[in-house]
Amino acid sequence: MAMDAKTIENLILEGIPGSTVRIEDLRGDGDHYAAYVTSPAFAGKNRVQQHQMVYAALKGKMGGELHALALQTSVPEDK
């Protein structure tokens, strides 16, 4: 069974508190998503480490309930 965008968003927000998350359904099929995650927790971490944090927040659902997820991570810009 596929995951919905809100579930993905909630898992990331729970796993990486203080983050900003936007989920986009790439094909409209509920199976291929893009996640845009901005978090102060990413500061000082390389892109691979940032992505690992997001995958950890998804609690092992990647590759099962969640078939495909394109990730874009960033640290918030200072204003």
N, C-alpha and C positions, 0 to 999 in steps of 0.2 A: 504494500500500500504506500502511495506517495505521501510526502509531507506537504502541508500548505505553508505559504510564505509567512504567516503569522507565527506558526510554531517554530520555524527556523529563526525568525527575529527574536522571539522570546527566549529560546535556548542561548543565543549569543548574548543577549542582554543579561541573562542570569549568570552566564559563565564569565563575562567580561563587564562587570558593573561600571557604569559611567560612560559606556560607549554609545555611539550614535550608529544606528543600523538602518540600511535601506535594502530591501530585497526586491528583485525584479524577476518575474517569470519570463524567461527568454523565449519560450515557444508557446506559451499558453496551455501547456499540457500538464502542469503541476509536477514536472519531473526534471526540468532543466532551469536552474536559477542562477542569478548573479547576486552576490552579496557585497555591499559597500560598507565597510566597517571602519569607523574612526574612533580611536581611543587613546587617552593619555597613557594607558598601560603599555602601549606599543613603543613608547619613548625608549631609545637606546637599544632596541631590538631590530635585527635585520628582517627582511621580508619573509624569509623561511620561518623564523621564530614567531612572527606575527601570525602567519597562516596556521602554524601549529597550535597557537592559542585558540584560534577560531575553531579548528577541527576538534580540539579538546572540549570546547564549549558545546559542541554538537553531540557529545556523549556517545560516540561510536556509531551514530546513525548514517554517517557518510559511507556511501557504497551499498547501503542496504535500503532503508526507507528513503534516503536522499540519494538519488542517482547521480546527479551532476551539479556541481556548484563552482562557478567562476568567482574567484575572490579578488577583491581590491581592498587593501588595507592602508591606513595612513594614521599619522599622529595629527591631532588638531593644530592648526596654525595659531600662533600667538597673535592676539589683536592689539 
